């Protein structure tokens, strides 16, 4: 179980495409990369997201534009430790931070999109 988070077209609601494929990996990913502005993030990090993003956790992003989310994602990531585990599923602050940094990268690539997920 987790979050499927994407940046969508504000008019059509379709997941936005990127100019080149990205190879960001979450709980699921596409072998060979994808041009979709999308990331799957495990629910295992939820407690860290609540701690740095507030009562809505990662869902705080939903409905915000990529541009609006950039400072929010930076601030949240800055509050987390760098204890990344080699096991993606481990609920470490570093693993949660890595997911936030990937979402930040997507927001920087498509600031015109609107976050949606679940």
Beta strands, then each sheet from edge to edge (+ up, - down):
strand 1: 2-8
strand 2: 17-22
strand 3: 34-36
strand 4: 38-42
strand 5: 114-117
sheet 1: 4+ 1- 5+
sheet 2: 2+ 3-
end
